[in-house]
């Protein structure tokens, strides 16, 4: 990806106040930077509605801690655990989260 001008990094930030997961913890980020755009990439075996809120909190914490905007979150998953998967995808898009699944 370097040859295409895309920088890929992994960062771990310590969330002392617990605003992301509810307790103090490390928060891991996989980031792709291209043309000044920052993408946060998450890969998971399944996604449910509650996961969207956690991703939003992760983004907000990173932006506050690093003073750097995350333009979009890309969530890669083979399974959407929801009765209405299309509605969940629409909710995600409203939160600037793109769900990629087969």
C-alpha positions in Angstrom: 0.0 0.0 0.0 3.0 2.3 0.5 3.7 2.2 -3.2 0.1 3.6 -3.8 0.7 6.4 -1.3 -1.4 4.9 1.5 0.1 4.9 5.0 -1.1 2.2 7.3 -0.6 2.5 11.0 -1.7 0.8 14.3 -2.1 3.0 17.3 -3.0 2.2 20.9 -4.2 5.0 23.1 -4.9 4.6 26.9 -8.4 5.8 27.8 -7.9 6.7 31.5 -11.4 8.0 32.0 -13.3 5.0 30.5 -15.3 7.0 28.1 -15.0 4.4 25.3 -15.6 1.0 27.1 -16.8 2.2 30.5 -13.6 1.4 32.3 -10.0 2.5 31.9 -8.5 0.5 29.0 -6.3 0.5 26.0 -8.1 1.4 22.7 -6.6 0.0 19.5 -6.8 1.7 16.2 -6.0 0.5 12.7 -5.7 3.6 10.4 -5.2 4.2 6.7 -4.1 7.7 5.6 -4.3 8.7 2.0 -4.5 12.2 0.5 -5.0 13.7 3.9 -8.1 11.5 4.6 -7.9 9.3 7.7 -9.9 6.0 7.7 -10.3 3.9 10.8 -10.6 0.2 9.8 -12.3 -2.4 12.0 -12.6 -6.1 11.2 -15.0 -8.3 13.2 -16.7 -11.6 12.8 -20.2 -10.1 13.4 -21.7 -6.7 14.0 -24.8 -5.7 16.0 -26.4 -2.3 16.6 -24.5 -1.7 19.9 -21.2 -1.9 18.1 -21.9 1.2 16.2 -22.0 3.3 19.4 -18.7 1.9 20.5 -17.1 2.8 17.2 -18.5 6.3 17.4 -17.0 6.6 20.9 -13.6 5.3 19.6 -13.6 7.9 16.9 -14.5 10.7 19.3 -11.8 9.7 21.8 -9.2 9.5 19.0 -10.2 12.9 17.6 -10.0 14.5 21.0 -6.8 12.8 22.1 -4.9 13.3 18.8 -6.6 16.5 17.6 -7.0 14.8 14.2 -10.2 14.0 12.4 -11.2 10.5 11.3 -13.1 11.0 8.0 -14.7 7.6 7.9 -14.8 4.3 9.7 -14.8 1.1 7.5 -16.2 -1.9 9.3 -15.5 -5.2 7.6 -17.6 -8.2 8.7 -19.1 -11.3 7.2 -22.2 -11.2 9.3 -24.7 -8.5 10.4 -26.5 -9.8 13.5 -29.7 -7.7 13.2 -33.3 -8.5 12.2 -33.1 -5.6 9.7 -29.5 -5.5 8.3 -30.3 -2.8 5.7 -31.5 -0.5 8.5 -28.4 -1.1 10.5 -26.3 -0.2 7.4 -28.3 3.0 6.9 -27.8 3.9 10.6 -24.1 3.3 10.2 -23.8 5.5 7.2 -25.5 8.3 9.2 -22.6 7.9 11.6 -20.0 7.9 8.8 -19.4 4.2 9.2 -19.3 2.1 6.1 -20.1 -1.6 6.6 -18.5 -3.9 4.1 -19.8 -7.5 4.0 -20.4 -10.1 1.3 
